[in-house]
Amino acid sequence: METVDQIFRLKNEGKTHENISKVLHISSNTVGRYLNPGRRERARAHRRENWARVTIDGESKWVHIKKRPYPEYCELCEMKKKRYDWHHWNNEHIEWGLWLCKTCHKFAEVLEQGLLEKYLSLKEDVIKVTIIASY
């Protein structure tokens, strides 16, 4: 008899997840995955919509917030991707944020670190030096 069939048979006999896991020598989480297959996705959706990991004073922690609905497209480049990150810019108002794809999230972080200005300045310097060197 397959594990799945055994799990459902034992559940129908009134056994708990813990009892089933002991009888079949599998984890209680495995029993739960078979008995409630949508549980994992619902848990992911709950975390995605209600929690954010933030770094404050070098310490990373999870905080409970209410984010805007998860989109079908990146809010910056409007490309459809498999997943999006919540990008916030104010640790006192983490709910102020955007759903961004990985590429746009990195870009936003670079902008906020002031690296764009440095890049543009270096680019101008290289062009000037190249023009002067060519004469």
N, C-alpha and C positions, 0 to 999 in steps of 0.2 A: 504494500500500500504506500502511495506517495505521501510525503510529508504534509502537503497541503490538505489532502483528504483526511489524514490523521488529525490535523489541527481542527478542522471543521467538525469531525466526528466527536472529538473530546469537548469542543466548545458546546456542541448540541447536548452533550451529557451533563452540562452545567459546570465544567471545569473552568477555573480562572486562568488568566494568561500565565501566571506564575506556576500553577500546577501543570499546565500543558508543557511549558518550557522544561520542567523537571522530568516529566515522563518521556519527552522526545529528545532530551539533551540538546536543546537549542535555546538561544537567548529569548527573553520575554519580548524584546524589541522585534525579533524575527517573527514571533507569533503575532504581534500587533500589526506588522506590515502585511501579513497574509490576511488577517481579519479586517483590516481597515486600510485598504490600499491608497486611498486619497489623503490619508492623514499627513504624510510627509509634505505633499504639495501645499496643503492648507497651512501647515506650520511655517513653511517657507514664505508663503504669501503674508502671513501674519507678521513675521519678523521683518520682511521687506517693507511693509506699510507702517509698522508701529515702532520700530527700533532703529537706532543708528549708532555706529561705533565712532566715537570722537576721541581725539587726542588733546588733552588739556594739560599744560605744564609737563609735557613729556610722558604723561600717563594715559594709556588707552583704556577706555571704558565704554560700556553699552549704556545708552540712555533711552528712555521711553518717550517717543514723540508721535505726533500724528502728521504723516507726510501727505502730500498730494497724491492722487491716484497714480499707480504704476502705468506708464505709457506703452504704446506699441512702437514708438519711435523715439530716438534720441532727441531731446528738446533743443539741442544746439545744431547738430548737422542734419537732423531729420532722417537719418538712416535707420532702417529696421535692423536690430541686432538681437542676439539671444538674451542678453541681460544688460541692465543699466545700473549704474552706481548713483547713490544720492550724494550730490556735491553741495555742501553748505559752506558759507563764508563767514558766519558769525556764530561763535560758540555759545553766545547767550540766546540766540534764536536759531536753533538747529532746524526748526521747521521751515526756515527760509532756505530753500534749496531747489536744485534742478536735478532731474533724472538725465544722466549723461552716459553715453557709451564710454568704454574704457579709454579710447583715443581722445575724445573730447574732455573727459575727466582729467587726464594728464595735462592736456593743453590748458585747461582752466587753472590747475595748480601752478603751472609755469607762469601764467599771467599774474596770479596773485603773489608770486614770489618776486615779481619785478624782473624776471629774466627776459621778457620780451624787449624791454627798453635796452637792456645790456646787449642782447643779440643784435638789435637794429643799430646800436652805436658801433659795435664791432664790425658789422657789415659795412657801414659807411667808412670806417677807418681802413678796411681792407681795400675798398674801391679807391679811396684817395691814394693810398700807398701804391697800388697797382698802376693808377694813372700817372703818378709822378715818376715811377720807375720806368714807364714806357717811353718817357721823353729823353 
